Amino acid sequence: MIKVMIADDHPLMIDGIRNTLEDSHEVEIVAEASNGYEVLKHLDAGIKVDVILMDINMPKLDGLDCTRKVTRQYPEIKVIGLSQYDEKRFVKRMIKNGATGYLLKDSSRDDLIEAILSVAKGENYFSSRLSASLVSQELKLEKNSSLFPKLTLREIEVLNLICQEYSSQEIAEKLFISFHTVESHRANLMHKSGTKNTAGLVKWAVENDFVD
């Protein structure tokens, strides 16, 4: 039985999904949340969840940021974005933040169940009404692109310190590495992010969730 949490700030939407899934022999609703903080509270309390149906637009902590936090803290949990919007910016952000599924809110019962079963098996599932080229483009982005760069642990350490306004010399002293090594990491970070200066690198790091 696949354990599902529904996260949506509209009670009628939660009721509709619950009613849609109540006669399924493969899915069990184990929790409900009206915002991202409630999602994290349930998980921190130890509620076992396999899949979260995550509304993108929720108060306090929206589904985009909540998805990022969930997939970092609980990588075994799969997230399906729920939205009435099929705009590229939402799909891209959800994929980037770790979601493996995206459904429009008026999807059919069969689509909803198929999506849950698919992501629970480790597959991707996106609404058939989304642009096929849009989803394909986002899923196939290489990890060394400016959107999904492959950073080493050391590069991430250096990046965080740069964002905290440490100089290269201060970073070298803090990490016990040479000044030239720091400068090399800085150059690699700019290359991978496609930025030209420190201000651009910091902005990119924040926008792409490498720092809080």
Buried (B, 14 or more C-beta within 10 A) or exposed (E): EBBBBBBBBEEEBBEBBEEBBEEBEEBEBBBBBBBBBBBBEBBEEEEEBBBBBBBBBBEEBBBBBBBBBBBEEBEEBBBBBBBEEBEBEBBBBBBBBBBBBBBBBEBEEEBBBBBBBBBBEEEBBBBEEBEEEBBEEBEEBEEEEEBBBEBEEBBBBBBBBBBEEBEBEBBBEBBEBEBEBBBBBBEBBBEBBEBEEBEEBBBBBEEBBBBE
